[in-house]
Amino acid sequence: MKIQCDQLASLLPEFFDGTLSTDQTDAALDHFATCESCRLTVDELEGVRTLAGEYGRLELPSDAKDRIRRSIGLD
């Protein structure tokens, strides 16, 4: 199974969640081995995931939550 950059981009959430099929995972890894652009994207996303994991869940102040809700029309 061969995979293109645009196909890989749509599979990245499942790739990081570990929910791709074995064939899809193998195809993604093969693609990363030959495509520097996609490999760099995945490296950057992995860095963001690592940082987010180090900080854990952050709570927004209630006034910020209220402003966000108003800006998207939930209040």
N, C-alpha and C positions, 0 to 999 in steps of 0.2 A: 504494500500500500504506500503510495507516494502522496505527499501532502504539500500544498502551496501555502504561501505566506498568508493570504486572506483566509484560507480555511483554518490555518493554525490559530489566527487571531480569534476566531469565533470559538475555538476549543480551549483557550487559555483558562477560563474559570474552572472547567472540569479537570484540566491538567493539574492545576494547583490543588484542587480538592481531592485528587487521586481517584476520580470516578470515570476516567476514560477506559475504554476497553483496552485489552493488552495490545491489539493491533494498532489502535489509535495512539497509544502511548509510545509504542515502538516507532511509529511513523513520525511522531513529534520529535522524539529524540534523534532520529536520523536526520530530520530537517534541521534541528539545532546544530548538528555536527557540520552542516554544509552552508548554513545561512547565518552570516555574522550579524546581520540586522536583527533577526528574530532572537538570536542568542543573547544579544545585548538587551533587547526588550525584556526577555525573561529574567536575565540577571538583575535588571533594575527593579522589576516587579518583585522578585524574591527579596531584594534589599528592603523594599517598602514593607513587605509582609514581616520580615524579621524585626524591623523597627517598630511596627505596630504591635507585634507580639511582646516586645520588651516593655512597652508602655502600658499594655493592657487596655482595658476599656476606660475611656475618659468621659466624664460627665460634663455636658454643656451647662452653663448657668441657665436658670429658668427664663431670664429675660431674653437670652439668645434663642432658646427654644421657641418662645412666643413670637419673636421677630421672624424666625424661619417659617413657622406655621402661618403667620399673616401673609408673608411674601408668596406662599404657594396656595393661598386661599383656603386654608383649613380652619381659620377662625372667622 
